């Protein structure tokens, strides 16, 4: 996945098509299958893809074309990757909960004196 994404806020489907080297109808199909890709729509209903959408599409293309996953297999793989990415957030949340408990204990000890 060494594809270079230009430094822009939004991309039209034609630009994304060139970056991915796939036809626009393929991108529209992936958009219906993979909920991680949600382009913004203009008033004229044109799709505008953010950089994170393009990155998600690059991952999907890699899973389907290079790693030869099926659509369902790629969905499962993306879910696994998302779960792995969420792990640090969960441990950070656990730490915050622990700190809150300790602060409440300190407060209770101060009030008790």
Backbone torsions as a table, in degrees:
resi	resn	phi	psi	omega
1	UNK	NA	57.6	-179.4
2	UNK	-96.4	25.8	179.0
3	UNK	-74.3	134.6	-179.7
4	UNK	-91.4	127.7	177.7
5	UNK	-101.2	123.3	178.8
6	UNK	-58.0	152.8	-178.3
7	UNK	-84.6	84.2	179.6
8	UNK	-135.3	158.4	177.9
9	UNK	-77.8	-43.1	-176.4
10	UNK	-133.6	150.3	179.2
11	UNK	-129.6	139.5	173.4
12	UNK	-82.0	163.2	-174.7
13	UNK	-61.0	-32.9	178.1
14	UNK	-64.6	-39.5	177.7
15	UNK	-66.8	-43.5	179.2
16	UNK	-63.2	-39.3	178.0
17	UNK	-58.4	-42.6	179.4
18	UNK	-69.5	-40.8	179.3
19	UNK	-61.0	-43.4	-176.7
20	UNK	-84.3	-17.2	-175.5
21	UNK	61.1	42.9	174.1
22	UNK	-134.6	162.0	179.4
23	UNK	-73.1	151.6	179.6
24	UNK	-57.1	-34.5	-179.7
25	UNK	-64.8	-28.5	177.5
26	UNK	-67.6	-42.4	178.7
27	UNK	-63.2	-43.6	179.0
28	UNK	-62.3	-38.3	178.2
29	UNK	-65.7	-46.8	179.4
30	UNK	-60.5	-35.0	178.5
31	UNK	-60.2	-35.8	179.3
32	UNK	-76.7	-29.3	-176.4
33	UNK	-87.6	-35.1	-174.6
34	UNK	-112.7	115.2	-175.7
35	UNK	-75.1	-5.2	177.9
36	UNK	-75.4	-15.3	-179.4
37	UNK	-104.0	111.2	-179.1
38	UNK	-134.7	85.6	180.0
39	UNK	-68.5	152.7	175.3
40	UNK	-79.3	143.7	177.9
41	UNK	-106.2	136.8	175.8
42	UNK	-82.2	177.5	177.7
43	UNK	-62.7	-26.5	178.8
44	UNK	-93.2	13.9	175.7
45	UNK	69.7	18.0	174.1
46	UNK	-76.2	144.5	177.3
47	UNK	-83.4	134.1	172.8
48	UNK	-123.0	117.4	-176.6
49	UNK	-95.4	134.1	174.1
50	UNK	-82.4	168.7	-179.1
51	UNK	-59.8	-39.2	179.8
52	UNK	-65.7	-31.4	175.4
53	UNK	-66.3	-42.6	179.5
54	UNK	-64.5	-41.0	178.0
55	UNK	-62.4	-41.0	177.6
56	UNK	-63.7	-41.0	178.8
57	UNK	-66.0	-36.6	175.8
58	UNK	-62.7	-40.7	177.2
59	UNK	-63.7	-44.9	179.3
60	UNK	-60.8	-46.3	178.6
61	UNK	-59.4	-42.5	179.4
62	UNK	-63.0	-44.8	-179.5
63	UNK	-64.3	-41.5	-175.9
64	UNK	-79.7	-43.5	-171.9
65	UNK	-91.8	-41.8	-176.0
66	UNK	-90.4	-45.6	-177.5
67	UNK	-89.0	-6.5	173.7
68	UNK	62.6	36.0	173.3
69	UNK	-76.3	154.6	168.8
70	UNK	-79.7	173.5	177.8
71	UNK	-59.0	-48.7	179.9
72	UNK	-63.9	-39.4	178.0
73	UNK	-64.9	-39.5	177.9
74	UNK	-65.8	-38.9	176.8
75	UNK	-60.7	-45.1	179.1
76	UNK	-63.9	-40.2	-179.8
77	UNK	-65.1	-41.9	177.9
78	UNK	-63.5	-39.8	177.8
79	UNK	-62.9	-41.6	177.0
80	UNK	-62.0	-44.5	179.6
81	UNK	-63.4	-38.8	178.7
82	UNK	-66.1	-40.7	178.3
83	UNK	-63.0	-40.8	177.7
84	UNK	-64.1	-39.3	-179.7
85	UNK	-68.8	-28.4	-179.4
86	UNK	-77.9	-19.7	-176.7
87	UNK	-55.2	-48.1	179.3
88	UNK	-60.4	-37.0	178.7
89	UNK	-64.2	-39.7	179.9
90	UNK	-65.9	-41.6	179.6
91	UNK	-68.2	-35.7	176.1
92	UNK	-64.5	-41.1	178.0
93	UNK	-63.9	-41.4	177.4
94	UNK	-60.7	-40.5	178.9
95	UNK	-64.9	-40.6	178.4
96	UNK	-64.0	-39.8	177.1
97	UNK	-62.3	-42.2	179.0
98	UNK	-64.2	-43.4	178.5
99	UNK	-62.1	-40.8	179.2
100	UNK	-62.1	-43.7	178.7
101	UNK	-59.5	-44.6	-179.2
102	UNK	-65.7	-39.8	177.7
103	UNK	-64.9	-39.0	177.1
104	UNK	-65.2	-37.4	176.7
105	UNK	-64.4	-41.9	178.5
106	UNK	-63.9	-42.9	178.0
107	UNK	-59.5	-45.6	-179.6
108	UNK	-63.6	-38.0	178.6
109	UNK	-65.9	-39.1	179.4
110	UNK	-66.5	-43.8	-179.9
111	UNK	-65.7	-31.2	-179.1
112	UNK	-70.7	-23.6	-177.7
113	UNK	-85.3	NA	NA
